[in-house]
Amino acid sequence: MTDKEVSHFYNEVLMYSAIPAYTLLLAFGVIVGQNAVGSIFVVVILLSHYAAQKTSIKLNVSMERVCKSGIYKATVYTMALLSVLHCLTNILFYDLYNPISSVIAFLLCYVMLGMTLKTLELMMFVRKKREEKNKKG
């Protein structure tokens, strides 16, 4: 299994879960009259964590390998599509023509993705330390 295959599978899981989830949140926000555009960050954080775990389990690779497999490059189109949805929702439903906010949202999605991956790496480090400690004790 190459890193490219791992990152491609990660992107597919993220795309096929994040796009519908964000679209539903936007639709529910429009229905109840609330601006749900900021939920893009919650979607990215939660579903990038889910995608990493699913990739690790389904492809039987370590979480470290998933985190180091070139995910940032593989998820460009998914993050761009989320940002386009962000921009369209602002323009069509809230009369906010401010595309720079969608560019900032695109960049912040990558920050959130990086924070999620770093958190997963730290969790794996702590898990290894606990296992070593339990073996000694």
KOLROVEX-812101 format. One record per residue: x, y, z of N, C-alpha, C, CB in turn. Coordinates in pm, whole numbers, plus 50000, padded with zeros to 5 digits. Glycine has a CB too. Example, Ala and Ser with C-alpha at 12.3 -4.5 7.8 and 13.67 -1.06 7.14 Angstrom:
513194943150780512304955050780513204967050780511314955350905;512854977550708513674989450714512905000350787514084994050572;
***
This chain:
500854988350000500005000050000500905012450000499034999950123;500775020649899501605032649889500945044249965501835036549741;501755054449992501225066350060500145073249977502355076250091;500325072849845499345079149757497985072149768499835079049612;497995058949777496745051449792496085054349927497015036449778;496905055550031496375058650164495745072550165497495057850270;496445082450110495905096050111494685097250019496985106050067;494675089749910493515089949820492285084049889493825082049691;492465072949961491335066950033490845076550141491755053450095;491775082950213491415092750315490565103950254492675098750382;490995109050140490275119850075488875115450033491045124849952;488745103149983487425098249944486485097350064487555084649876;486995092150174486155091150294485755105050341486905083650407;486715114350343486415127950386485415134750293487695136250395;485635133250163484765140050067483345134450073485325138449925;483205121350076481865115450073481145116250207481965101150030;481815121150309481125123450435480995138350466481865116350550;482015146250435482005160550470481065168750382483395166150461;481065166150253480225174050162478745172350195480495170050015;478235159850208476815158550246476515164050385476405144050240;477415162050479477175166950615477095182150617478275162150711;478025188750550478015203350546476795208650471479305208650481;476425201950363475245206050287473985204950372475095197450160;473865194150447472705192550536472685203250644472705178750599;473835206150702473885216750804473475230150745475285217650865;473935233050623473555245550558472055245750530474345247450428;471515234550481470085233950451469245235850577469725220650384;469615229050684468875230750809469005245050861469375220850915;470185251050843470355264950885469465274350808471795269050869;469335272150677468465280650595467005278650635468655277650445;466625266150661465235263150697464835270150827465035248050710;465705269850926465355275951055465775290551065465985268151167;466415295650960466765309750958468055313151030465665317551018;468905303551050470195305851115471325304751013470405295951231;472355312251033473515311650946474415300250995474285325250944;474415289250922475195277450959476495276550882474375264850937;476925287450823478115287350738479365283850820478285300850670;479435288250943480605285551027480745271151069480545294051148;479735263151042479815248951078480825241350993478455242551066;481385247750893482395241350808483565236350893482895251150701;483915243750996485055239851078484745227751165485495251551166;483525227151217483115215551295483105203151207481715217851358;482595204551086482545193450992483965188650961481825197550862;484865197850934486235193950900486915187051018487055206150857;486755192251137487405186251254486875172251280487195195051378;485565170851288484975157851322485175147551213483505159451350;484955151551089485025141650982486445138750936484205146150866;487395147550959488785144150928489295133851029489685156750930;488855134951152489185124851253488565111351215488685129251393;487305111651175486615099451132487295093251010485145102551100;487665101550913488315096550791489665090150822488495107850690;490405096050914491705090250951491535076651017492455099651046;490565075651107490335062751173489835052351074489325064351287;488915056050987488395046550889489495042150793487215052850811;490355051250752491465047750663492405038050732492215060350619;492725040950856493625032250931493065018150945493905038151069;491785017150978491165004050999490954996650867489835005551072;490395003550769490044997150642491274992550564489225006650556;492325000650562493524997150487494554989950572494145009550427;494264988550702495154981650795496554987950796495244966850759;496585001050812497845008350824497825016050956498065018050703;498995019851003499065027051129498555041351113500515027251182;498115046951223497615060751223498745070451186497015064451360;499975067251228501115075851191501285076351040502405070851257;501115064950976501255064450831500145072350764501255049950781;498945071350817497825079050761498145093950772496505075750835;498635098250887498905112450909500055117650824499215114951054;500985108950786502175113150710502075109850561503405106550768;500905106150512500815101050375500505111550268499775090550370;500605124050299500335134450199498875138450193500785129750064;498245138850307496815141950314496525156250268496295139850456;497405165550298497145179550264497005181250113498275188550317;497875174650038497815175649892496585168449838499095169649830;496215157349899495095149349849493745155749876495125135649912;493655164249976492345169950014492085183849958492245170450164;492885188449865492705201949810491315203549750493785204849704;490895193949668489595195349601488435194649699489435184549495;488555186349800487485185449899487355198549976487745173849996;488485204050020488445216750094487965228050004489835220050151;488365227749877487925238149784486415237349762488655236849650;485895225249751484455223749732483675228449855484115209149702;484185225449973483555230550095483565245850098484255225050219;484675251750055484775266350053483835272549950486205270650023;483655265749836482705270649735481285270149790482815262349604;480945259249860479625258549925479455269850026479445244949995;480525272850098480535283750195480225296950125481895284650268;480905299450015480735311949941479325312749880481795313149830;478875302049818477545302149756476435304349858477315289149681;476575298149973475555299950077475535314450124475815290550196;476695320350142476745334450181476085343350077478195338850203;476355340849951475835349349844474335347149824476575346649713;473915334449814472535331549776471515333449889472445317449727;471895330250009470905330250116471065341750215470965317450190;472255347150226472485357350328472905370750269473535352650425;472925371850137473275384350067474605390050114472175394650087;475545381350141476895385450180477845382150066477345378550312;478165392149988479115389749879480505393249930478755398149751;481135383349990482455385150049483285372550024482345388050202;483775370949901484495358549868485805356849946484795358149721;486355367649998487605366350075487365358050202488175380350112;486135358550255485845350550373485895335650340484455354150430;485545332050218485625318050177487065313750154484815315850050;487905322850109489335319650096489935317650234490085331050019;489555326150328490035324550466489505311450525489595336550554;488235308150494487675295450542488455283650484486185294350504;488855284550358489665274050295490975272150370489945277550147;491635283150400492895282250474492695277050616493575295950479;491635281650680491345276950816490945262150819490245285250878;490345257250711490055242950703491345234850709489275239550574;492385239650643493665232850649494295233850788494615238550545;494095244950854494585246150992493875236051080494375260651046;492555234951065491785225251144492195210951111490285227051119;492445208150984492905194850944494255191751007493005193850790;495145201551006496455199651069496355197451219497325211651041;495475205051284495285203151428494735189351458494355213951485;493815184751376493235171451397494285160651380492075169151299;495085161651275496125151551252497175151751362496785153851115;497545163551408498515164451517497935158551645498925179151540;496655160851670496005154951787496015139651778494555160051799;495735134351660495765119751642497175114251666495285116051501;498185121251617499565116951641499885116851790500555126051567;499465127251861499715127852005498955116852079499305141552059;497735113952035496975103152098497675089652078495555102652040;498235087451960498945074951934500225074152019499295073751784;500905085452037502095085852121501745082252265502755099752115;500665088152316500235085352453499825070752468499075094652493;499135065452368498715051452372499925042152378497845048152251;500965045152299502185036852301502875037552436503155041252190;502945049552493503575051052625502815043352731503655065952664;501485043752725500685036252821500895021252806499195039652805;500965016552682501195002352660502564998052713501074998952512;503575006452692504915003452745504905003252897505955013752695;504195012752955504115013553101503375001353157503405026653144;502314997153091501544985353137502354972553123500234984053058;503204971653023504044959753004505114958853114504724959952865;505634970553155506654970853260506044968153395507374984253261;504834972953420504214972453551503344961053573503464984253576;
***
